[in-house]
Amino acid sequence: MNKFDINSWNRKTQYEFFKDYEDPYFNLTANLEVTNLYNFCKENQISFFLACLYLAVETANEILEFRLRIIDGQVFEYKSIDIGSTVLNKDNSFSFCFFKRQASILKFDKSGKRILKKHQENTDFDSNKDMTNVIYASSIPWISFTSIKHSRDIKREKSGIPKFVFGKYFNENKYIKMPFSIEVHHALMDGFHVGKFIENFQKRINNL
């Protein structure tokens, strides 16, 4: 990672305004149209869950603000970020699993399935608490939610790691849609950047 020059940043004023907020995060939820993704996963026998993680982390890496973190009161830029997600254990409890980026969705699926198999054989509640070059993700495949609120440890979350949540997909007018929640640190980005992310995420799905 490299130290980021906030003095030449067009968002310096916004950063200074929000960085010391007690709770500087904001959350948005949108429905993604995932018909093409659903069909692609069926045709290629890949995990829908892993495909969502892959497309999300690749989209995030395209946008500078999603690669910025606040560490010891200074802003740093990562060249690349990975993704960690909650996974359901056999006893219906959950734990955390970490997935490194791969060159393609098929390679990510293959690698991810190995990681999940190994994790189930030796379940370890690993919160990735020492990592900042990561995005936190969760899946709630039982609920087509319209909003969500995260539990929060303000001291731990000062770095500004984004949080993604994928919900239960549903049918609407011959299309398959999926609720997607995104929570980000307002000192590091605004609604414009979240909107850009959603737009690019949808394009990636459509272009599979």
RAZITA-V558097 format. One record per pair of residues at least 6 apart in sequence whose ideal C-beta (glycine too) atoms are under 8 Angstrom apart, sorted by sequence separation. I is the first residue (numbers start at 1). J is the second residue. If there is no record, write none. Layout:
# RAZITA-V558097
i=[I I]
j=[J J]
This chain:
# RAZITA-V558097
i=[6 9 18 40 41 60 61 69 70 88 89 102 128 170 171 41 60 68 69 87 101 169 170 68 86 87 128 140 169 170 6 68 69 86 87 99 102 169 184 38 41 67 68 86 87 168 184 37 40 67 85 86 100 167 168 67 84 85 99 166 167 182 64 67 84 99 150 166 167 37 67 84 85 166 167 37 66 83 84 165 182 82 83 99 164 165 182 82 98 148 164 37 82 83 97 163 164 180 61 82 97 163 164 61 145 162 163 60 80 162 163 180 97 145 162 144 145 162 57 95 143 144 160 161 57 136 138 140 141 143 144 160 57 135 136 137 138 139 140 141 142 144 56 129 132 134 135 136 137 138 139 140 141 160 95 98 135 136 137 138 139 140 160 87 95 96 97 132 135 137 53 90 95 96 98 89 95 96 53 87 96 90 98 146 148 150 89 144 145 147 144 98 145 61 57 58 57 84 53 84 54 50 55 84 19 54 82 83 84 85 86 81 82 83 84 85 86 80 81 82 84 85 86 51 54 78 81 83 85 53 54 78 51 50 51 54 46 50 53 15 46 71 44 47 50 46 50 69 4 69 47 47 1 6 66 4 3 4 3 4 3 4 2 3 1 2 60 1 1 2 1 57 56 56 83 53 52 70 71 70 49 69 70 69 49 68 69 66 60 105 56 75 52 70 29 29 49 70 29 66 70 29 65 69 27 68 27 68 27 27 65 66 65 25 52 25 66 65 23 63 23 38 66 1 22 25 63 63 34 24 60 63 38 59 62 35 35 59 33 34 59 33 34 33 34 32 56 59 31 32 55 58 31 32 31 32 30 31 55 29 30 55 29 29 30 28 29 27 28 27 28 27 26 25 26 25 25 26 24 25 24 24 28 21 26 21 28 32 18 18 19 30 37 40 18 32 33 36 17 32 36 34 37 14 15 33 36 14 15 32 33 14 11 11]
j=[12 15 24 46 47 66 67 75 76 94 95 108 134 176 177 48 67 75 76 94 108 176 177 76 94 95 136 148 177 178 15 77 78 95 96 108 111 178 193 48 51 77 78 96 97 178 194 48 51 78 96 97 111 178 179 79 96 97 111 178 179 194 77 80 97 112 163 179 180 51 81 98 99 180 181 52 81 98 99 180 197 98 99 115 180 181 198 99 115 165 181 55 100 101 115 181 182 198 80 101 116 182 183 81 165 182 183 81 101 183 184 201 119 167 184 167 168 185 81 119 167 168 184 185 82 161 163 165 166 168 169 185 83 161 162 163 164 165 166 167 168 170 83 156 159 161 162 163 164 165 166 167 168 187 123 126 163 164 165 166 167 168 188 116 124 125 126 161 164 166 83 120 125 126 128 120 126 127 85 119 128 123 131 179 181 183 123 178 179 181 179 134 181 101 99 101 101 128 99 131 102 99 105 134 70 105 133 134 135 136 137 133 134 135 136 137 138 133 134 135 137 138 139 105 108 132 135 137 139 108 109 133 108 108 109 112 105 109 112 75 106 132 106 109 112 109 113 132 68 133 112 113 69 75 135 74 74 75 75 76 76 77 76 77 76 77 135 77 78 79 79 135 135 137 164 137 139 158 159 159 139 159 160 160 141 160 161 162 162 208 164 188 166 185 145 146 166 187 147 184 188 148 184 188 147 188 148 189 149 150 188 189 189 150 178 152 193 193 152 193 154 169 197 133 154 157 196 197 169 160 197 200 176 197 200 175 176 200 175 176 201 176 177 177 178 177 201 204 177 178 201 204 178 179 179 180 179 180 204 179 180 205 180 181 182 181 182 181 182 182 183 183 183 183 184 184 185 186 185 186 186 187 191 186 191 187 194 198 185 186 187 198 205 208 187 201 202 205 187 202 206 205 208 186 187 205 208 187 188 205 206 190 189 190]
